[in-house]
Amino acid sequence: MEQDAQFLEYVVKALVDNPNDVKIKRTVDEMGVLMSLDVNSADMGKIIGREGNTAKAIRTLLRVVGMKNNARVNLKINEPEGGMRSELKASKTVDEAMEDLKI
């Protein structure tokens, strides 16, 4: 496992209640390194933090680890199935909403 992935795994598993559910996918392309993180939906708040501060801090530290290895590292936190965000998304298209309004 690459140094950046090991670092991310260590930090995230230390923060969450369900460390066995932590999954990290590392891909490299011309833009740099992309780390995709999946955690248990119950642990999303711990990873994001208040006003996103924990996620920002993790991203900053990953960039520092990346700079040490001459790589640009980005972190994508995947939304878990049935997460809160999916409940907030509009469930109807604009056309369906207009139809409901009978305009």
N, C-alpha and C positions, 0 to 999 in steps of 0.2 A: 504494500500500500504506500502511496506517495506521502511525503511529509505533510502536505497541506490537508490531505484527507484524514491522516492520523490525528492531526491537530483538531480539525473540525469534529471528528468522532469523539475525541477525548472531552472537549468542551461541552458539546451537546449532551452526551451521556451523563455528564456531571450535573447538568441542569434539570433533566427531565425525571419524571417518576417511572417511566416505562422505557428504560434504556434498550431493551431487547427489540423494541419497535423502530429504533433509529436506523434509517437506511440512507446511505450516501452514494450518489452516482457521480463519477468524475468523468468529464469529457473535455477533450482538447481540440480546438480548431484555430483558425487564423486570428480570431479575436482574443484568444487566451484560454484559460482554464475556467470551466463552468462546473461548480459544485451544486448538485441538486439534492436537497435535503427533504426527507420524509420523516415525520414523527407522528406519534399517536395523537389523535385529535384533542385528547385531554391535556396534552403538553404544549399545544400551540401557544398559549398565553405565556408560558415560561420562556419559550424561544423568542417570541416577538418582544415581550417586555412592555412596560408602560410607555406609551407613545412611540413604540418601535425602538426604544433605546437599546435593548439587549441585542436585537438583530443588527442594528447599526454597529454596535461594538464588535460583534462577531465578524461582520464584514470588514471592518477596519483592521482587525487583527489578522484576518485571512489575507488581506492585501499586503500587510507587512511580511507575513510568511512567504507570500508570492514574490515580493520584491527581493527577498533574500535568495530566491531561486531564479531570478530574472523572468518571472512569469506574472501575467496579469490574471488575478483570481477574482471571480465573481461568485456570489452565492444566490441561489434561487431556493426559496422555501416553498415547497409544494403545498397547496391547499388540500387537506385531507377530505376524503369522501364524507359528505354530510356535514361539512364544516359550517361555521356560522356565516361565513361570507356567502356561501351558496344560498342560504336562507334570505340574505339581504338583496340578492340579485333580482331584477325584475322578472317575474314569472310569466309575463305576457309581452307579446310584441306590441309595438306602437299601434298597429292595425287592430289588434284584439282590444286594446284599451280604448281606442276610438269607437269601436263597435259597441263596447259596454256603455260609453257615454251617449251613444246614438246621435252623434253629430253628423 
